[in-house]
Amino acid sequence: MLDIDNLSVHLGGKHIIKDVNLRIKQGEWWSVFGPSGSGKSTFLNALMGFVSPSAGSIAFNQHLLSNKGKVLVPPAERIFGFVPQDGIIFPHLSIMENLTIGLNHLPKKQRLNEGREMLERLGLGGRGNENISHLSGGEQQRVTVGRALLIKPRILLLDEPFNHLDRIVREKLWLLVKDLCVCDLVTVIHVTHDPDEAFQLADEMVILVNGVLSRHGKPQEIFNRPQSVTVARLLGPINCIPIHVWENEWQGQVVSHDVLLRPHQMIIKEQKDESILCIRGTINGMLFKGPWLEWQVQAGKHTYLVAGVNDQKWEMGAEVWVCTGTNPVASV
């Protein structure tokens, strides 16, 4: 188990990570999600031992790795696998040499046997003697992940390693790496700014905003119950609808809330109905999203986004009702 207690990191006089607390169990896949500059990579670097925490501690199986501003166990001794954003490829070496460079302490025969087995698992069987330049970008990234797994890491740290690949290659690589890690019971901490990537891979998800752990839990739970407008907007388009609720009939207290709804949770109708909430507005835009359309409806100073199937036809300027189709994401 990895225990992270009150972890803070200052760099260049700035407070990058602020009082993060997490308990990560063996074999779990954790995705750390947040916008650029939120502290995601710094968080990984602190776990790896590349930077010293300014406060708090990191422990693996109750053995302290970093504590109170000091790195107690250097990166090479942590036995953590690490795959950076661009990978690390040695262009003068073969595929096999690139893959097994972390096994140079083993006898050559054992090193080659383990390398051949990993190449098969990576879908690159029989290509070990080729130069690494013969591989595509996605294939090279497979090699960098395989190299990190070959050292049998206690934890695998992934710093947006799929970021520069095209969508189809990226999604195939997601599933391959997930399968490899599940088979080997490897604990993974994975940084991304792509919510779809986190949703598909993570057992648990962490939202970092300005170095603060704003939310963590199961991906579906976070998506459906973000608990704040900031987190909701990070995970995709959101409609924020202000409402006023009469909460205490004796004192006459009216409380304001923001109801949060995803575009797919709202419906455009010609007539008002008995939905939880209906708002009168004018259609003033449409975005084509492939299998669906996203309509823009102007209601006073607010613009609402409504997702619908792409055979729906609404005229620009049409007066319509925007109604709730399901329960809201949250009320804050």
KOLPA-99674 format. One record per residue (C-alpha): residue number from 1; residue in three letters; chain; x, y, z. Coordinates in nm, 3 decimals, decimal comma, m for minus. Each point is the difference from the previous one (the first is absolute). Layout:
<atoms>
+-----+------+------+---------+---------+---------+
: pos : code : unit :      xx :      yy :      zz :
+-----+------+------+---------+---------+---------+
: NUM :  ALA :    A :       X :       Y :       Z :
...
+-----+------+------+---------+---------+---------+
</atoms>
This chain:
<atoms>
+-----+------+------+---------+---------+---------+
: pos : code : unit :      xx :      yy :      zz :
+-----+------+------+---------+---------+---------+
:   1 :  MET :    A :   0,000 :   0,000 :   0,000 :
:   2 :  LEU :    A :   0,114 :   0,352 :  m0,081 :
:   3 :  ASP :    A :  m0,077 :   0,253 :   0,274 :
:   4 :  ILE :    A :   0,015 :   0,370 :  m0,086 :
:   5 :  ASP :    A :  m0,049 :   0,222 :   0,305 :
:   6 :  ASN :    A :  m0,036 :   0,380 :  m0,013 :
:   7 :  LEU :    A :   0,233 :   0,019 :  m0,300 :
:   8 :  SER :    A :   0,103 :   0,351 :  m0,104 :
:   9 :  VAL :    A :   0,259 :   0,111 :  m0,256 :
:  10 :  HIS :    A :   0,147 :   0,351 :  m0,048 :
:  11 :  LEU :    A :   0,198 :   0,074 :  m0,316 :
:  12 :  GLY :    A :   0,146 :   0,338 :  m0,090 :
:  13 :  GLY :    A :  m0,181 :   0,163 :   0,289 :
:  14 :  LYS :    A :  m0,338 :  m0,133 :  m0,119 :
:  15 :  HIS :    A :  m0,225 :  m0,242 :   0,187 :
:  16 :  ILE :    A :  m0,051 :  m0,266 :  m0,271 :
:  17 :  ILE :    A :  m0,153 :  m0,287 :   0,204 :
:  18 :  LYS :    A :  m0,208 :   0,077 :   0,309 :
:  19 :  ASP :    A :  m0,075 :  m0,250 :   0,278 :
:  20 :  VAL :    A :  m0,085 :  m0,307 :  m0,209 :
:  21 :  ASN :    A :  m0,115 :  m0,312 :   0,188 :
:  22 :  LEU :    A :  m0,054 :  m0,334 :  m0,176 :
:  23 :  ARG :    A :   0,003 :  m0,376 :   0,073 :
:  24 :  ILE :    A :   0,075 :  m0,208 :  m0,309 :
:  25 :  LYS :    A :  m0,040 :  m0,379 :   0,020 :
:  26 :  GLN :    A :   0,198 :  m0,268 :  m0,184 :
:  27 :  GLY :    A :  m0,123 :  m0,062 :  m0,355 :
:  28 :  GLU :    A :  m0,216 :   0,312 :  m0,031 :
:  29 :  TRP :    A :   0,013 :   0,239 :  m0,295 :
:  30 :  TRP :    A :  m0,021 :   0,364 :   0,111 :
:  31 :  SER :    A :  m0,034 :   0,278 :  m0,256 :
:  32 :  VAL :    A :   0,105 :   0,352 :   0,104 :
:  33 :  PHE :    A :  m0,199 :   0,244 :  m0,213 :
:  34 :  GLY :    A :   0,015 :   0,376 :  m0,025 :
:  35 :  PRO :    A :   0,068 :   0,293 :  m0,233 :
:  36 :  SER :    A :   0,349 :   0,102 :  m0,108 :
:  37 :  GLY :    A :   0,196 :   0,156 :   0,285 :
:  38 :  SER :    A :  m0,205 :  m0,171 :   0,271 :
:  39 :  GLY :    A :   0,302 :  m0,182 :   0,147 :
:  40 :  LYS :    A :  m0,056 :  m0,348 :  m0,148 :
:  41 :  SER :    A :   0,357 :  m0,062 :  m0,123 :
:  42 :  THR :    A :   0,149 :   0,154 :   0,316 :
:  43 :  PHE :    A :  m0,211 :  m0,243 :   0,202 :
:  44 :  LEU :    A :   0,149 :  m0,295 :  m0,194 :
:  45 :  ASN :    A :   0,351 :   0,141 :   0,034 :
:  46 :  ALA :    A :  m0,046 :   0,018 :   0,377 :
:  47 :  LEU :    A :  m0,116 :  m0,364 :   0,009 :
:  48 :  MET :    A :   0,298 :  m0,103 :  m0,211 :
:  49 :  GLY :    A :   0,243 :   0,191 :   0,223 :
:  50 :  PHE :    A :   0,108 :   0,247 :  m0,269 :
:  51 :  VAL :    A :  m0,113 :   0,294 :   0,216 :
:  52 :  SER :    A :  m0,007 :   0,037 :   0,378 :
:  53 :  PRO :    A :  m0,331 :   0,069 :   0,173 :
:  54 :  SER :    A :  m0,003 :   0,316 :   0,208 :
:  55 :  ALA :    A :  m0,233 :  m0,171 :   0,250 :
:  56 :  GLY :    A :  m0,173 :  m0,331 :   0,057 :
:  57 :  SER :    A :   0,112 :  m0,355 :  m0,072 :
:  58 :  ILE :    A :  m0,007 :  m0,280 :  m0,258 :
:  59 :  ALA :    A :   0,018 :  m0,360 :   0,119 :
:  60 :  PHE :    A :  m0,017 :  m0,335 :  m0,178 :
:  61 :  ASN :    A :  m0,113 :  m0,295 :   0,211 :
:  62 :  GLN :    A :   0,066 :   0,213 :   0,312 :
:  63 :  HIS :    A :   0,359 :   0,069 :  m0,109 :
:  64 :  LEU :    A :   0,067 :   0,374 :  m0,029 :
:  65 :  LEU :    A :   0,128 :   0,116 :  m0,339 :
:  66 :  SER :    A :  m0,022 :   0,376 :   0,058 :
:  67 :  ASN :    A :  m0,074 :   0,186 :   0,321 :
:  68 :  LYS :    A :   0,004 :   0,358 :   0,130 :
:  69 :  GLY :    A :   0,181 :   0,152 :  m0,294 :
:  70 :  LYS :    A :   0,251 :  m0,281 :  m0,056 :
:  71 :  VAL :    A :   0,027 :  m0,277 :  m0,259 :
:  72 :  LEU :    A :   0,091 :  m0,301 :   0,215 :
:  73 :  VAL :    A :   0,007 :  m0,259 :  m0,281 :
:  74 :  PRO :    A :   0,150 :   0,116 :  m0,333 :
:  75 :  PRO :    A :  m0,193 :  m0,067 :  m0,325 :
:  76 :  ALA :    A :   0,220 :  m0,293 :  m0,111 :
:  77 :  GLU :    A :  m0,071 :  m0,185 :   0,324 :
:  78 :  ARG :    A :  m0,377 :   0,045 :   0,001 :
:  79 :  ILE :    A :  m0,048 :  m0,257 :  m0,281 :
:  80 :  PHE :    A :  m0,273 :   0,213 :  m0,153 :
:  81 :  GLY :    A :  m0,053 :  m0,015 :  m0,375 :
:  82 :  PHE :    A :  m0,022 :   0,342 :  m0,165 :
:  83 :  VAL :    A :  m0,116 :   0,086 :  m0,353 :
:  84 :  PRO :    A :   0,032 :   0,374 :  m0,086 :
:  85 :  GLN :    A :  m0,211 :   0,186 :  m0,254 :
:  86 :  ASP :    A :   0,232 :  m0,056 :  m0,296 :
:  87 :  GLY :    A :   0,140 :  m0,336 :   0,107 :
:  88 :  ILE :    A :   0,372 :  m0,067 :  m0,011 :
:  89 :  ILE :    A :   0,128 :  m0,161 :  m0,318 :
:  90 :  PHE :    A :   0,365 :  m0,071 :  m0,085 :
:  91 :  PRO :    A :   0,013 :   0,030 :  m0,382 :
:  92 :  HIS :    A :   0,335 :  m0,181 :  m0,035 :
:  93 :  LEU :    A :  m0,130 :  m0,316 :   0,171 :
:  94 :  SER :    A :  m0,221 :  m0,286 :  m0,118 :
:  95 :  ILE :    A :  m0,356 :  m0,050 :   0,121 :
:  96 :  MET :    A :   0,117 :  m0,277 :   0,234 :
:  97 :  GLU :    A :   0,284 :   0,212 :   0,138 :
:  98 :  ASN :    A :  m0,238 :   0,291 :   0,060 :
:  99 :  LEU :    A :  m0,245 :  m0,230 :   0,174 :
: 100 :  THR :    A :   0,246 :  m0,181 :   0,228 :
: 101 :  ILE :    A :   0,233 :   0,285 :   0,091 :
: 102 :  GLY :    A :  m0,125 :  m0,014 :   0,358 :
: 103 :  LEU :    A :   0,095 :  m0,369 :   0,029 :
: 104 :  ASN :    A :   0,373 :   0,031 :  m0,063 :
: 105 :  HIS :    A :   0,068 :  m0,145 :   0,346 :
: 106 :  LEU :    A :  m0,148 :  m0,334 :  m0,115 :
: 107 :  PRO :    A :   0,184 :  m0,274 :  m0,198 :
: 108 :  LYS :    A :  m0,038 :   0,052 :  m0,375 :
: 109 :  LYS :    A :  m0,209 :  m0,315 :  m0,055 :
: 110 :  GLN :    A :  m0,250 :   0,094 :   0,270 :
: 111 :  ARG :    A :  m0,013 :   0,359 :  m0,123 :
: 112 :  LEU :    A :  m0,078 :  m0,111 :  m0,357 :
: 113 :  ASN :    A :  m0,262 :  m0,253 :   0,111 :
: 114 :  GLU :    A :  m0,185 :   0,261 :   0,206 :
: 115 :  GLY :    A :   0,032 :   0,248 :  m0,286 :
: 116 :  ARG :    A :  m0,145 :  m0,244 :  m0,257 :
: 117 :  GLU :    A :  m0,292 :  m0,078 :   0,230 :
: 118 :  MET :    A :  m0,075 :   0,371 :   0,045 :
: 119 :  LEU :    A :   0,024 :   0,067 :  m0,375 :
: 120 :  GLU :    A :  m0,265 :  m0,268 :  m0,056 :
: 121 :  ARG :    A :  m0,224 :   0,162 :   0,258 :
: 122 :  LEU :    A :   0,053 :   0,338 :  m0,167 :
: 123 :  GLY :    A :  m0,096 :  m0,138 :  m0,341 :
: 124 :  LEU :    A :   0,358 :   0,044 :  m0,129 :
: 125 :  GLY :    A :   0,111 :  m0,363 :   0,002 :
: 126 :  GLY :    A :   0,290 :  m0,087 :  m0,232 :
: 127 :  ARG :    A :   0,110 :   0,362 :  m0,049 :
: 128 :  GLY :    A :   0,258 :   0,026 :   0,276 :
: 129 :  ASN :    A :   0,303 :   0,028 :  m0,232 :
: 130 :  GLU :    A :  m0,144 :   0,289 :  m0,203 :
: 131 :  ASN :    A :   0,111 :   0,356 :   0,066 :
: 132 :  ILE :    A :  m0,243 :   0,190 :   0,221 :
: 133 :  SER :    A :  m0,046 :   0,260 :  m0,279 :
: 134 :  HIS :    A :  m0,193 :  m0,263 :  m0,201 :
: 135 :  LEU :    A :  m0,289 :   0,028 :   0,245 :
: 136 :  SER :    A :  m0,284 :   0,251 :  m0,012 :
: 137 :  GLY :    A :  m0,050 :   0,249 :   0,283 :
: 138 :  GLY :    A :  m0,263 :  m0,219 :   0,162 :
: 139 :  GLU :    A :   0,221 :  m0,308 :  m0,024 :
: 140 :  GLN :    A :   0,296 :   0,187 :   0,150 :
: 141 :  GLN :    A :  m0,220 :   0,105 :   0,290 :
: 142 :  ARG :    A :  m0,094 :  m0,366 :   0,052 :
: 143 :  VAL :    A :   0,370 :  m0,073 :   0,037 :
: 144 :  THR :    A :   0,047 :   0,272 :   0,263 :
: 145 :  VAL :    A :  m0,293 :  m0,135 :   0,203 :
: 146 :  GLY :    A :   0,128 :  m0,357 :  m0,040 :
: 147 :  ARG :    A :   0,345 :   0,110 :   0,120 :
: 148 :  ALA :    A :  m0,155 :   0,150 :   0,314 :
: 149 :  LEU :    A :  m0,197 :  m0,320 :   0,067 :
: 150 :  LEU :    A :   0,300 :  m0,229 :  m0,053 :
: 151 :  ILE :    A :   0,167 :   0,123 :   0,319 :
: 152 :  LYS :    A :  m0,306 :  m0,134 :   0,188 :
: 153 :  PRO :    A :  m0,078 :   0,338 :   0,157 :
: 154 :  ARG :    A :  m0,175 :   0,043 :   0,331 :
: 155 :  ILE :    A :  m0,192 :   0,285 :  m0,163 :
: 156 :  LEU :    A :  m0,018 :   0,120 :  m0,361 :
: 157 :  LEU :    A :  m0,013 :   0,379 :  m0,048 :
: 158 :  LEU :    A :  m0,131 :   0,122 :  m0,337 :
: 159 :  ASP :    A :   0,042 :   0,370 :  m0,084 :
: 160 :  GLU :    A :  m0,238 :   0,049 :  m0,297 :
: 161 :  PRO :    A :   0,183 :  m0,260 :  m0,214 :
: 162 :  PHE :    A :  m0,287 :  m0,024 :  m0,252 :
: 163 :  ASN :    A :  m0,038 :   0,375 :  m0,050 :
: 164 :  HIS :    A :   0,176 :   0,046 :  m0,336 :
: 165 :  LEU :    A :  m0,158 :  m0,303 :  m0,173 :
: 166 :  ASP :    A :  m0,303 :   0,021 :  m0,228 :
: 167 :  ARG :    A :  m0,336 :  m0,101 :   0,149 :
: 168 :  ILE :    A :  m0,028 :  m0,352 :  m0,147 :
: 169 :  VAL :    A :   0,357 :  m0,101 :   0,092 :
: 170 :  ARG :    A :  m0,036 :   0,160 :   0,342 :
: 171 :  GLU :    A :  m0,315 :  m0,194 :   0,090 :
: 172 :  LYS :    A :   0,152 :  m0,331 :  m0,112 :
: 173 :  LEU :    A :   0,307 :   0,070 :   0,212 :
: 174 :  TRP :    A :  m0,219 :   0,088 :   0,302 :
: 175 :  LEU :    A :  m0,160 :  m0,343 :  m0,010 :
: 176 :  LEU :    A :   0,329 :  m0,184 :  m0,059 :
: 177 :  VAL :    A :   0,173 :   0,169 :   0,294 :
: 178 :  LYS :    A :  m0,305 :  m0,051 :   0,224 :
: 179 :  ASP :    A :  m0,006 :  m0,374 :  m0,082 :
: 180 :  LEU :    A :   0,374 :  m0,036 :   0,067 :
: 181 :  CYS :    A :  m0,026 :   0,173 :   0,337 :
: 182 :  VAL :    A :  m0,309 :  m0,194 :   0,109 :
: 183 :  CYS :    A :   0,169 :  m0,331 :  m0,090 :
: 184 :  ASP :    A :   0,312 :   0,093 :   0,200 :
: 185 :  LEU :    A :  m0,195 :   0,157 :   0,292 :
: 186 :  VAL :    A :   0,197 :   0,322 :  m0,047 :
: 187 :  THR :    A :  m0,113 :   0,312 :   0,183 :
: 188 :  VAL :    A :  m0,024 :   0,291 :  m0,246 :
: 189 :  ILE :    A :  m0,009 :   0,376 :   0,056 :
: 190 :  HIS :    A :  m0,077 :   0,164 :  m0,331 :
: 191 :  VAL :    A :  m0,005 :   0,372 :  m0,082 :
: 192 :  THR :    A :  m0,226 :   0,133 :  m0,273 :
: 193 :  HIS :    A :  m0,193 :   0,309 :  m0,107 :
: 194 :  ASP :    A :  m0,237 :  m0,212 :  m0,213 :
: 195 :  PRO :    A :  m0,313 :  m0,090 :   0,202 :
: 196 :  ASP :    A :  m0,094 :  m0,282 :  m0,241 :
: 197 :  GLU :    A :   0,337 :  m0,163 :   0,062 :
: 198 :  ALA :    A :  m0,050 :   0,020 :   0,376 :
: 199 :  PHE :    A :  m0,359 :  m0,129 :  m0,022 :
: 200 :  GLN :    A :   0,100 :  m0,307 :  m0,203 :
: 201 :  LEU :    A :   0,311 :  m0,096 :   0,198 :
: 202 :  ALA :    A :  m0,041 :   0,103 :   0,362 :
: 203 :  ASP :    A :  m0,123 :  m0,200 :   0,295 :
: 204 :  GLU :    A :   0,031 :   0,321 :   0,201 :
: 205 :  MET :    A :   0,030 :   0,357 :  m0,128 :
: 206 :  VAL :    A :   0,161 :   0,309 :   0,153 :
: 207 :  ILE :    A :  m0,084 :   0,355 :  m0,110 :
: 208 :  LEU :    A :   0,283 :   0,249 :   0,056 :
: 209 :  VAL :    A :  m0,077 :   0,372 :  m0,035 :
: 210 :  ASN :    A :   0,281 :   0,245 :   0,078 :
: 211 :  GLY :    A :   0,179 :  m0,270 :   0,198 :
: 212 :  VAL :    A :  m0,301 :  m0,072 :   0,220 :
: 213 :  LEU :    A :  m0,174 :  m0,338 :   0,006 :
: 214 :  SER :    A :  m0,346 :   0,126 :  m0,093 :
: 215 :  ARG :    A :  m0,173 :  m0,338 :  m0,032 :
: 216 :  HIS :    A :   0,085 :  m0,371 :  m0,003 :
: 217 :  GLY :    A :  m0,202 :  m0,319 :  m0,036 :
: 218 :  LYS :    A :  m0,136 :  m0,235 :  m0,266 :
: 219 :  PRO :    A :  m0,008 :   0,162 :  m0,348 :
: 220 :  GLN :    A :  m0,375 :  m0,049 :  m0,044 :
: 221 :  GLU :    A :  m0,068 :   0,142 :   0,345 :
: 222 :  ILE :    A :   0,212 :   0,309 :  m0,070 :
: 223 :  PHE :    A :  m0,162 :   0,057 :  m0,339 :
: 224 :  ASN :    A :  m0,352 :  m0,033 :   0,141 :
: 225 :  ARG :    A :   0,072 :   0,179 :   0,330 :
: 226 :  PRO :    A :   0,287 :   0,246 :  m0,054 :
: 227 :  GLN :    A :  m0,091 :   0,201 :   0,314 :
: 228 :  SER :    A :   0,116 :   0,329 :  m0,152 :
: 229 :  VAL :    A :  m0,050 :   0,202 :  m0,317 :
: 230 :  THR :    A :   0,378 :   0,005 :  m0,059 :
: 231 :  VAL :    A :   0,033 :  m0,379 :  m0,001 :
: 232 :  ALA :    A :  m0,317 :  m0,043 :  m0,206 :
: 233 :  ARG :    A :   0,129 :   0,234 :  m0,273 :
: 234 :  LEU :    A :   0,339 :  m0,174 :  m0,012 :
: 235 :  LEU :    A :  m0,172 :  m0,329 :  m0,086 :
: 236 :  GLY :    A :  m0,206 :   0,130 :  m0,292 :
: 237 :  PRO :    A :  m0,265 :   0,251 :  m0,110 :
: 238 :  ILE :    A :  m0,237 :   0,097 :   0,279 :
: 239 :  ASN :    A :  m0,309 :   0,215 :   0,038 :
: 240 :  CYS :    A :  m0,008 :   0,200 :   0,321 :
: 241 :  ILE :    A :  m0,360 :   0,099 :   0,076 :
: 242 :  PRO :    A :  m0,065 :   0,239 :   0,289 :
: 243 :  ILE :    A :  m0,314 :  m0,078 :   0,200 :
: 244 :  HIS :    A :  m0,156 :   0,135 :   0,320 :
: 245 :  VAL :    A :  m0,141 :  m0,244 :   0,254 :
: 246 :  TRP :    A :  m0,244 :   0,074 :   0,283 :
: 247 :  GLU :    A :   0,168 :  m0,205 :   0,273 :
: 248 :  ASN :    A :  m0,176 :   0,104 :   0,320 :
: 249 :  GLU :    A :  m0,371 :   0,077 :  m0,021 :
: 250 :  TRP :    A :  m0,008 :   0,134 :   0,360 :
: 251 :  GLN :    A :   0,281 :   0,251 :  m0,039 :
: 252 :  GLY :    A :  m0,059 :   0,066 :  m0,367 :
: 253 :  GLN :    A :   0,363 :  m0,076 :  m0,091 :
: 254 :  VAL :    A :   0,091 :  m0,010 :  m0,370 :
: 255 :  VAL :    A :   0,330 :  m0,164 :  m0,090 :
: 256 :  SER :    A :   0,176 :   0,025 :  m0,339 :
: 257 :  HIS :    A :   0,151 :  m0,310 :  m0,162 :
: 258 :  ASP :    A :   0,167 :  m0,080 :  m0,331 :
: 259 :  VAL :    A :  m0,137 :  m0,314 :  m0,163 :
: 260 :  LEU :    A :   0,258 :  m0,169 :  m0,222 :
: 261 :  LEU :    A :  m0,113 :  m0,190 :  m0,310 :
: 262 :  ARG :    A :   0,196 :  m0,159 :  m0,283 :
: 263 :  PRO :    A :  m0,125 :   0,071 :  m0,356 :
: 264 :  HIS :    A :  m0,131 :  m0,358 :  m0,031 :
: 265 :  GLN :    A :  m0,215 :   0,055 :   0,312 :
: 266 :  MET :    A :  m0,204 :   0,274 :  m0,166 :
: 267 :  ILE :    A :  m0,265 :  m0,019 :  m0,272 :
: 268 :  ILE :    A :  m0,134 :   0,258 :  m0,245 :
: 269 :  LYS :    A :  m0,381 :   0,005 :  m0,025 :
: 270 :  GLU :    A :  m0,255 :   0,211 :  m0,182 :
: 271 :  GLN :    A :  m0,233 :   0,011 :   0,300 :
: 272 :  LYS :    A :   0,064 :   0,024 :   0,373 :
: 273 :  ASP :    A :  m0,065 :  m0,326 :   0,186 :
: 274 :  GLU :    A :   0,016 :  m0,140 :   0,353 :
: 275 :  SER :    A :   0,380 :  m0,040 :   0,008 :
: 276 :  ILE :    A :   0,188 :   0,099 :   0,314 :
: 277 :  LEU :    A :   0,109 :   0,321 :  m0,169 :
: 278 :  CYS :    A :  m0,093 :   0,173 :  m0,328 :
: 279 :  ILE :    A :   0,151 :   0,322 :  m0,134 :
: 280 :  ARG :    A :  m0,122 :   0,207 :  m0,297 :
: 281 :  GLY :    A :   0,270 :   0,087 :  m0,251 :
: 282 :  THR :    A :   0,103 :   0,054 :  m0,361 :
: 283 :  ILE :    A :   0,215 :  m0,232 :  m0,210 :
: 284 :  ASN :    A :   0,302 :   0,200 :  m0,115 :
: 285 :  GLY :    A :   0,262 :  m0,261 :  m0,091 :
: 286 :  MET :    A :   0,082 :  m0,361 :  m0,076 :
: 287 :  LEU :    A :   0,320 :  m0,206 :   0,008 :
: 288 :  PHE :    A :   0,035 :  m0,329 :  m0,191 :
: 289 :  LYS :    A :   0,157 :  m0,264 :   0,230 :
: 290 :  GLY :    A :  m0,019 :  m0,307 :  m0,225 :
: 291 :  PRO :    A :  m0,268 :  m0,231 :   0,146 :
: 292 :  TRP :    A :  m0,176 :   0,293 :   0,169 :
: 293 :  LEU :    A :  m0,061 :   0,372 :  m0,030 :
: 294 :  GLU :    A :   0,057 :   0,259 :   0,271 :
: 295 :  TRP :    A :  m0,259 :   0,278 :  m0,011 :
: 296 :  GLN :    A :   0,058 :   0,341 :   0,156 :
: 297 :  VAL :    A :  m0,308 :   0,159 :   0,156 :
: 298 :  GLN :    A :   0,008 :   0,359 :   0,120 :
: 299 :  ALA :    A :  m0,219 :   0,077 :   0,300 :
: 300 :  GLY :    A :   0,054 :   0,355 :   0,125 :
: 301 :  LYS :    A :   0,370 :   0,039 :   0,083 :
: 302 :  HIS :    A :   0,055 :  m0,379 :   0,019 :
: 303 :  THR :    A :   0,092 :  m0,237 :  m0,283 :
: 304 :  TYR :    A :  m0,095 :  m0,365 :   0,049 :
: 305 :  LEU :    A :   0,146 :  m0,299 :  m0,189 :
: 306 :  VAL :    A :  m0,232 :  m0,286 :  m0,090 :
: 307 :  ALA :    A :   0,116 :  m0,324 :  m0,164 :
: 308 :  GLY :    A :  m0,229 :  m0,182 :  m0,242 :
: 309 :  VAL :    A :   0,011 :  m0,260 :  m0,277 :
: 310 :  ASN :    A :   0,121 :   0,139 :  m0,330 :
: 311 :  ASP :    A :  m0,328 :  m0,045 :  m0,184 :
: 312 :  GLN :    A :  m0,169 :   0,265 :   0,213 :
: 313 :  LYS :    A :  m0,089 :   0,314 :  m0,190 :
: 314 :  TRP :    A :  m0,047 :   0,334 :   0,172 :
: 315 :  GLU :    A :  m0,002 :   0,333 :  m0,179 :
: 316 :  MET :    A :   0,239 :   0,272 :   0,111 :
: 317 :  GLY :    A :  m0,198 :   0,256 :   0,198 :
: 318 :  ALA :    A :  m0,272 :  m0,247 :   0,096 :
: 319 :  GLU :    A :  m0,168 :   0,064 :   0,337 :
: 320 :  VAL :    A :   0,022 :  m0,321 :   0,204 :
: 321 :  TRP :    A :  m0,005 :  m0,140 :   0,352 :
: 322 :  VAL :    A :   0,315 :  m0,152 :   0,148 :
: 323 :  CYS :    A :  m0,105 :  m0,265 :   0,254 :
: 324 :  THR :    A :   0,176 :  m0,241 :   0,230 :
: 325 :  GLY :    A :   0,001 :  m0,359 :  m0,118 :
: 326 :  THR :    A :   0,161 :  m0,170 :   0,303 :
: 327 :  ASN :    A :   0,121 :   0,082 :   0,349 :
: 328 :  PRO :    A :   0,264 :   0,276 :   0,011 :
: 329 :  VAL :    A :   0,372 :  m0,068 :   0,037 :
: 330 :  ALA :    A :   0,007 :   0,206 :   0,318 :
: 331 :  SER :    A :  m0,146 :   0,290 :   0,189 :
: 332 :  VAL :    A :   0,257 :   0,236 :   0,150 :
+-----+------+------+---------+---------+---------+
</atoms>
